Amino acid sequence: MGKKVIIIGAGLGGLSTALRLSTRGYQVEILEKYHQPGGRLNQLQKDGFTFDLGPSFFSMSYEFEELFKDAGVQNPLEFNELDPLYGVYFSNRKQPFLIYKNLEKLAQEFKGIEEKMAAKVEGYLDQAGDIFHDTEFRVVKKNFASRVAYLLGLTKVPLKHAPKLFRSMWSELEKHFESEEAKVIFSLVAFFLGSTPFNTPAVYSLLNYTELKHDGYWNVKGGMYKITEEMVRLVEERGVKIHYRTEVKDFAYAKGEISAFIDQNGKQWKADLFVVNADAAAFRGKILQREKYSAPRLDKMDWTLAPFTIYLGVKGKIDNLYHHTYFLRDNFREYADEIFKTSMIPDKPYYYVNVSSRSNPECAPEGCENLFILCPVPDLRFKSDWDDREEIADNILKDLSERVGFDFAQNTLSRTILTPLEWRDKFNLYQGSGLGLAHGMNQVGGFRPANKDEVFGNLYYVGASTVPGTGLPIVVISSKLVTERITADHGIVPKRQLQLQ
């Protein structure tokens, strides 16, 4: 029997790490605060509707292929490629822009708005693709022993990319496009990182490359929660035990190592090694009581947007909505600069709508649709009172009704609202931040909280707030990096000789 590992958190990072380690012969148990697995990659079932609670699509689908290959199994998931990738509504334009990977079709969407669109996009994506491929194995998919080692690693990245580390994504887009519409649409990927294009380094234009040229966007047949369900099935087949409603509150240590974590009932969970799939910064502060990560210091860090989410089951079919649709206005810069740091929510905010029943009809009763609406809002540092949740939801739905010509007030069969308070309390998201630490220059790569603890030799971290960053495929990469750390530090356990099943 291999060494025993306890993983704290059954999110995608924890499950991916459990799959990799159990495949290599480690004895793994998972402690999960929530009543079911998945973390943010979770599911809500209500009134005959099924909703993906958080992530609704992903890119870099091959990272999942690599994960399952590493575990010695065929990919059990069936992916649906999105085409168009998404739609974007502006308030001054009745029809949405449809964003296609096919650049000629994309150019038609911008006819009369952005001249020579296909050539401009091609040039922009060529540069973004260079960044992606020049950093993928030199920086993103690599462990570094220290910040100094990380900085030395950056010297191996071609020098031509250096300026993009120090200018914003928005300024990069201004170099390539004339129209406000094109710049706004291509900057939306910054919101996938939980930030704004004015605060996100230009190197993240590589995300435009992954969406439009490299891999596209995908979801999963049967809903995104199928990822969690299949991961749980695979780890349980390897003997992994998951303990739900178990929240870590304290720890015990001896001789420079963690000896046990202690849950809300005082039970000690002992193991040889521990992996934390919770926020890597907040956990160090709240549980390990590190001064560097105390609440006052955490509050001075840059955090990603907080989610205000509505899960809506409606009677009828809605025209002019795609699997993913963004609803924007004409004050993008003002909105992006102010929305995250004010206690007031605009009457007509920006928001995103996902209709997963378009790709997975079984998620809604016949003749109905399920909507997941996400509105980026201030986190709990700036807005702690959410008693206005119903009013905010009503305003969003009133605006959506007017823009797509559907009466949501009269046709709603099911409605659930989650504010940053619920996201904090259900999933331990610091101050309700949806994606953990932001990706500014001082919190990217080797400047993120490390995946190996700085004090305890048998404690590791995985997930969105450690390296390499946020996003489903990036978290899968995180599980690979932490597995490499563990096997290098504590002796490589021979991988099971598994045949593809």
C-alpha positions in Angstrom: 0.0 0.0 0.0 1.3 3.5 -1.0 1.5 6.5 1.3 -1.7 7.9 2.6 -2.8 11.3 1.2 -5.7 13.4 2.5 -7.1 15.9 0.0 -9.1 18.8 1.4 -11.8 19.7 -1.1 -13.6 17.7 -3.8 -13.4 20.4 -6.5 -11.9 19.7 -9.9 -8.4 20.2 -8.6 -8.9 17.8 -5.7 -10.6 15.2 -7.8 -8.0 15.4 -10.6 -5.2 15.1 -8.0 -7.0 12.1 -6.4 -7.2 10.4 -9.8 -3.6 10.9 -10.6 -2.3 9.9 -7.2 -4.6 6.9 -6.8 -3.5 5.7 -10.2 0.1 5.8 -8.9 -0.7 3.7 -5.9 -1.3 6.3 -3.2 -4.1 5.7 -0.7 -6.3 8.7 -1.0 -9.2 10.2 1.1 -11.0 13.4 0.4 -12.7 15.8 2.9 -15.4 18.0 1.5 -17.4 20.7 3.3 -20.4 20.6 0.9 -23.0 17.9 0.7 -21.8 16.8 -2.8 -18.6 17.0 -4.8 -17.5 19.4 -7.5 -16.7 22.7 -5.7 -17.7 25.4 -8.1 -18.2 22.7 -10.8 -21.4 21.8 -9.1 -25.1 21.2 -9.9 -28.5 22.5 -8.8 -31.6 20.4 -9.4 -34.9 22.1 -8.7 -38.5 22.0 -9.9 -37.7 19.6 -12.7 -34.7 21.7 -14.0 -31.0 20.9 -13.8 -28.5 23.8 -13.7 -24.7 23.9 -13.8 -23.9 25.9 -10.8 -20.7 27.5 -12.0 -18.5 26.9 -15.1 -20.5 26.5 -18.2 -17.9 25.9 -20.9 -14.1 25.4 -21.3 -11.2 25.6 -23.8 -8.1 23.5 -24.0 -10.2 20.3 -24.1 -7.0 18.2 -24.6 -6.0 18.8 -21.0 -8.9 16.5 -20.0 -7.8 14.0 -22.6 -4.3 14.1 -21.0 -5.7 13.6 -17.5 -7.7 10.5 -18.4 -4.8 9.1 -20.4 -2.6 9.6 -17.4 -5.1 7.6 -15.4 -5.1 4.8 -18.0 -8.7 5.2 -19.1 -10.5 6.4 -22.2 -12.1 9.8 -21.9 -15.6 9.0 -20.5 -16.9 12.5 -21.4 -18.5 13.5 -24.7 -17.7 17.1 -25.6 -19.9 19.4 -27.6 -18.1 22.1 -29.6 -19.8 25.5 -29.5 -20.5 27.2 -32.9 -20.9 30.1 -32.7 -18.7 30.4 -29.7 -21.0 33.0 -28.2 -23.3 36.0 -29.0 -22.8 39.6 -27.8 -25.6 42.1 -27.4 -24.8 45.9 -27.2 -27.6 48.2 -26.0 -27.4 50.3 -29.2 -27.7 47.4 -31.6 -30.8 45.1 -31.9 -29.0 42.1 -33.3 -26.1 40.4 -31.5 -22.6 39.9 -32.8 -22.1 36.2 -33.3 -18.5 35.2 -32.7 -17.2 32.4 -35.0 -13.9 30.6 -35.3 -14.3 30.9 -39.0 -12.8 34.3 -39.6 -14.7 35.0 -42.8 -18.0 34.5 -41.0 -16.7 36.6 -38.2 -15.7 39.4 -40.6 -19.3 39.4 -41.9 -20.5 40.2 -38.4 -18.4 43.3 -38.4 -19.1 44.4 -41.9 -19.2 48.2 -42.0 -17.9 48.4 -38.4 -14.3 47.1 -38.6 -12.7 47.1 -42.0 -10.4 44.2 -43.0 -11.6 42.4 -39.9 -10.4 38.9 -40.9 -6.8 40.1 -41.6 -6.7 42.1 -38.4 -7.9 39.1 -36.3 -5.4 36.8 -38.1 -2.5 39.2 -37.2 -3.7 39.6 -33.6 -4.1 35.8 -33.2 -0.7 35.1 -34.7 1.0 37.2 -32.0 -1.3 35.7 -29.3 -0.5 32.2 -30.5 3.2 32.9 -30.2 2.8 33.9 -26.6 0.8 30.7 -25.9 3.3 28.3 -27.4 6.4 30.2 -26.1 5.1 30.0 -22.5 3.1 26.8 -22.4 6.0 24.5 -21.4 8.5 27.1 -20.3 6.3 28.6 -17.7 2.7 27.4 -17.4 3.3 23.6 -17.2 6.3 23.8 -15.0 7.1 23.8 -11.3 9.5 26.3 -9.9 11.4 25.9 -6.6 11.2 29.6 -5.8 10.3 33.0 -7.2 13.9 33.4 -8.2 13.7 30.2 -10.2 10.5 31.4 -11.8 12.1 34.7 -12.8 15.0 32.8 -14.3 12.5 30.7 -16.2 11.0 33.8 -17.7 14.3 34.6 -19.2 13.8 31.6 -21.5 10.7 33.1 -22.9 11.5 35.2 -26.1 12.2 38.8 -25.2 9.7 40.1 -27.8 6.8 39.2 -25.4 8.2 41.2 -22.5 6.3 44.5 -23.3 3.0 42.6 -23.0 3.7 41.8 -19.4 3.6 45.5 -18.6 0.8 46.8 -20.7 -2.9 46.0 -20.4 -5.0 43.8 -22.6 -7.0 46.8 -23.6 -4.0 48.7 -24.8 -2.9 45.7 -26.8 -6.4 45.5 -28.5 -6.1 49.2 -29.3 -3.0 48.4 -31.4 -5.0 46.0 -33.6 -8.6 47.2 -33.9 -10.4 50.5 -34.6 -14.0 49.9 -33.5 -15.1 49.9 -29.8 -17.2 46.8 -30.5 -14.2 44.7 -31.6 -12.1 45.8 -28.7 -14.8 45.1 -26.1 -15.7 41.7 -27.5 -12.1 40.4 -27.6 -11.5 41.8 -24.1 -14.3 39.7 -22.6 -11.8 36.9 -22.0 -10.4 39.1 -19.2 -13.7 38.5 -17.4 -13.1 34.8 -17.6 -10.1 35.5 -15.4 -12.4 37.4 -13.1 -10.9 40.8 -13.8 -11.2 43.6 -16.4 -9.1 44.2 -19.6 -7.8 47.4 -18.1 -6.2 45.5 -15.2 -5.2 42.3 -17.0 -1.7 42.0 -18.6 -1.7 41.9 -22.4 0.0 38.4 -22.4 -3.5 37.0 -21.7 -4.4 37.8 -25.3 -3.3 34.2 -25.6 -6.9 33.3 -24.4 -8.2 34.8 -27.6 -6.0 32.4 -29.4 -7.3 29.4 -27.5 -10.9 30.4 -28.1 -10.7 31.4 -31.8 -7.9 29.3 -33.3 -6.3 26.8 -31.0 -9.2 24.8 -29.5 -12.4 26.7 -29.3 -15.1 26.4 -26.6 -16.7 23.2 -25.4 -19.3 21.9 -23.0 -20.2 18.4 -22.0 -23.1 16.3 -23.2 -25.4 15.8 -20.2 -24.2 19.0 -18.5 -20.9 20.2 -17.1 -21.5 18.3 -13.9 -20.8 15.1 -15.9 -17.1 16.0 -15.4 -17.5 15.8 -11.6 -19.7 12.7 -11.8 -17.2 10.8 -14.0 -14.2 11.9 -11.9 -15.9 10.7 -8.7 -16.8 7.3 -10.4 -13.2 6.9 -11.4 -11.6 7.8 -8.1 -14.0 5.6 -6.2 -13.1 2.7 -8.5 -9.6 3.2 -7.3 -10.6 3.0 -3.6 -10.8 6.8 -2.9 -13.2 7.6 -0.1 -14.9 11.0 0.0 -16.3 12.3 3.3 -18.9 15.0 2.8 -20.1 17.7 5.3 -16.6 17.6 6.7 -15.0 21.0 7.2 -11.4 21.5 8.3 -11.1 23.9 11.2 -7.6 23.3 12.7 -4.4 21.3 12.3 -1.8 19.5 14.4 1.9 19.3 13.5 5.2 17.8 14.7 8.8 17.9 13.4 8.1 20.3 10.5 5.2 18.3 9.1 1.4 18.3 9.4 0.3 15.3 11.5 -3.4 15.8 11.1 -6.2 18.2 10.1 -9.1 18.6 12.5 -12.7 18.9 11.4 -15.7 20.8 12.9 -16.4 17.8 15.2 -12.9 17.6 16.6 -12.0 14.5 14.6 -8.4 14.3 13.6 -7.7 13.2 10.0 -4.1 11.7 9.8 -2.1 11.0 6.8 1.5 11.0 5.4 0.7 13.8 2.9 -1.9 16.5 2.6 -3.2 18.4 -0.5 -5.4 21.5 -0.1 -8.0 22.1 -2.8 -9.2 25.3 -1.1 -8.1 28.9 -1.8 -4.3 28.6 -1.3 -4.0 32.1 0.2 -7.0 32.2 2.4 -6.4 28.7 3.8 -2.9 29.7 4.8 -4.4 32.6 6.7 -7.6 31.2 8.1 -6.4 27.7 9.0 -2.6 27.9 9.3 -2.7 31.4 10.9 0.1 32.8 8.7 0.6 36.5 9.3 1.5 37.0 5.6 -2.1 35.8 4.8 -4.0 37.4 7.6 -7.3 39.0 6.8 -6.0 42.6 6.6 -3.3 41.4 4.1 -5.6 39.3 2.1 -8.0 42.2 1.7 -5.2 44.2 0.2 -4.6 41.6 -2.5 -6.3 41.7 -5.9 -9.3 39.3 -6.0 -11.4 38.3 -9.0 -15.0 39.4 -9.5 -17.8 38.1 -7.2 -20.6 36.3 -8.9 -24.3 37.2 -8.5 -26.0 34.3 -10.1 -29.6 33.5 -11.1 -30.9 30.0 -12.0 -34.1 30.3 -13.9 -36.5 27.7 -15.2 -38.9 29.1 -17.7 -41.9 27.9 -19.8 -41.4 28.3 -23.5 -38.5 28.7 -25.9 -36.5 31.9 -26.2 -35.4 33.2 -29.6 -32.2 35.2 -29.9 -30.4 33.4 -27.1 -27.4 31.1 -27.8 -25.6 28.7 -25.5 -23.6 31.7 -24.3 -24.7 35.3 -24.7 -23.3 38.5 -23.2 -25.4 41.6 -22.6 -23.4 44.8 -22.6 -23.9 48.5 -22.9 -22.0 51.5 -24.3 -20.2 52.5 -21.1 -17.8 49.6 -20.9 -14.7 51.4 -19.5 -16.7 53.3 -16.9 -18.5 50.1 -15.9 -15.4 48.0 -15.7 -13.5 50.6 -13.6 -16.3 51.1 -11.1 -18.4 48.0 -10.7 -16.0 46.0 -8.6 -15.3 48.7 -6.0 -18.7 50.2 -5.2 -21.6 49.1 -2.9 -24.1 50.1 -5.6 -25.3 47.8 -8.4 -26.4 49.7 -11.6 -30.1 49.5 -12.6 -29.0 48.0 -15.9 -25.8 46.0 -15.3 -23.7 43.9 -17.7 -24.4 40.2 -17.5 -23.9 36.8 -19.1 -26.6 34.2 -19.9 -26.1 30.5 -20.5 -28.9 28.3 -21.8 -27.5 24.8 -21.4 -30.8 23.2 -22.4 -29.9 24.3 -26.0 -27.1 21.7 -26.0 -28.6 19.4 -23.4 -32.4 19.3 -23.7 -32.7 16.9 -20.8 -31.8 19.7 -18.4 -35.3 21.2 -18.7 -38.8 19.8 -19.1 -40.2 19.6 -22.6 -41.1 23.0 -24.0 -39.0 24.8 -21.3 -35.5 26.3 -21.0 -33.0 26.6 -18.1 -31.1 29.8 -17.8 -28.0 30.5 -15.8 -27.4 34.3 -15.5 -24.1 35.6 -14.1 -23.6 39.3 -13.2 -20.2 40.4 -12.0 -20.5 42.4 -8.8 -18.4 43.8 -6.0 -17.0 41.3 -3.5 -17.9 41.4 0.2 -15.1 43.9 1.0 -17.1 46.5 -0.9 -20.7 45.3 -0.6 -21.5 43.2 2.4 -25.3 43.7 2.4 -27.3 41.7 -0.2 -30.8 42.3 1.1 -31.5 43.8 -2.3 -30.9 40.5 -4.1 -34.5 40.2 -5.4 -34.5 43.8 -6.7 -31.2 43.2 -8.5 -32.5 40.0 -10.0 -35.8 41.7 -11.1 -33.8 44.5 -12.8 -31.7 42.1 -14.7 -34.7 40.0 -15.8 -36.6 43.1 -16.8 -33.7 44.2 -19.0 -33.3 40.7 -20.5 -37.0 40.6 -21.3 -36.8 43.9 -23.2 -33.7 42.9 -25.1 -34.9 39.4 -26.3 -38.6 39.9 -26.4 -39.6 37.3 -23.8 -41.7 37.9 -20.7 -39.7 36.3 -17.9 -42.0 37.6 -15.1 -45.0 35.6 -16.6 -43.2 32.5 -17.6 -40.8 31.7 -14.7 -41.4 28.3 -13.1 -38.3 28.2 -10.9 -35.9 30.9 -9.6 -32.9 30.6 -7.3 -30.4 33.4 -6.5 -26.9 33.1 -5.1 -25.1 36.2 -3.9 -21.4 36.5 -2.9 -22.6 35.6 0.6 -23.8 32.2 -0.5 -20.7 31.6 -2.7 -18.5 32.4 0.3 -20.5 30.2 2.7 -21.1 27.2 0.5 -17.6 26.9 -1.0 -15.3 29.0 1.3 -14.6 31.5 -1.5 -12.7 34.4 0.2 -14.9 37.5 0.4 -17.2 35.8 -2.2 -14.5 36.1 -4.9 -15.6 33.8 -7.7 -12.2 32.7 -9.1 -9.8 33.5 -6.2 -6.8 35.7 -6.7 -6.6 37.9 -9.7 -3.9 37.6 -12.4 -2.2 40.9 -12.2 1.6 41.0 -12.6 2.3 40.6 -8.8 -0.1 37.6 -8.6 0.7 35.6 -11.7 2.9 32.5 -12.2 5.5 32.2 -9.6 4.0 35.1 -7.7 0.9 33.2 -6.8 0.8 31.2 -3.6 3.0 28.2 -4.2 1.7 24.6 -4.6 4.2 23.4 -2.0 3.9 24.8 1.5 6.7 27.1 2.7 6.7 25.6 6.2 5.4 22.0 6.3 7.2 19.5 4.1 4.2 17.3 3.6 1.6 19.9 2.6 0.7 20.9 -0.9 -2.0 22.9 -2.8 -4.0 22.6 -6.0 -6.6 24.7 -7.7 -7.3 28.1 -9.1 -5.5 30.2 -6.5 -2.2 28.4 -6.7 -0.1 27.8 -9.9 -0.6 28.1 -12.7 -4.0 29.9 -12.3 -7.8 29.8 -12.9 -10.0 28.1 -15.4 -11.0 24.4 -15.7 -8.1 23.2 -18.0 -5.6 25.3 -16.0 -6.8 23.6 -12.8 -6.3 20.2 -14.4 -2.7 21.3 -15.2 -2.4 22.3 -11.5 -3.2 18.8 -10.5 -0.4 17.5 -12.8 2.1 20.0 -11.3 1.3 19.1 -7.7 1.4 15.4 -8.5 4.9 15.9 -9.9 5.9 17.7 -6.8 4.6 15.0 -4.5 6.2 12.1 -6.4 9.5 14.0 -6.7 9.6 14.9 -3.0 8.3 11.7 -1.4 9.5 8.9 -3.8 7.9 8.0 -7.0 5.4 5.2 -6.5 5.2 3.0 -9.7 2.2 3.8 -11.8 -0.3 1.0 -12.1 -0.1 -0.9 -15.3 -3.6 0.0 -16.5 -4.9 -0.8 -19.9 -7.2 1.6 -21.7 -10.7 0.5 -20.9 
